[in-house]
Amino acid sequence: MIDGKILKAADKRDTSELAVIVLSQFTKIKSVLYQLSYFKNIYGNIVPLALLNEISKEIKNIELEKDINQITTLNSLLSIENKKHPVPFI
């Protein structure tokens, strides 16, 4: 549209100005869409991370309340203790 009028294929006016306007508007819309997609992706990843964080906190609370260790914690403790002892000679 130029001055509120629609350009038609039979119109012989110069369209170079219109091409510049269309290109600039296209690039603006494209960048806004990329930003929107980026923010949707961030939001989609934040919710599961927050949930995992809450689960981790709850597991730690249960460990402290019942004085128990997860197998992963136990394995790391055993590994640390094994490193302190010398290796027997065979």
Residue pairs with C-beta under 8 A, 6 or more apart in sequence:
1 7
2 13
2 18
7 13
7 15
7 18
59 70
62 68
63 69
63 70
63 73
69 77
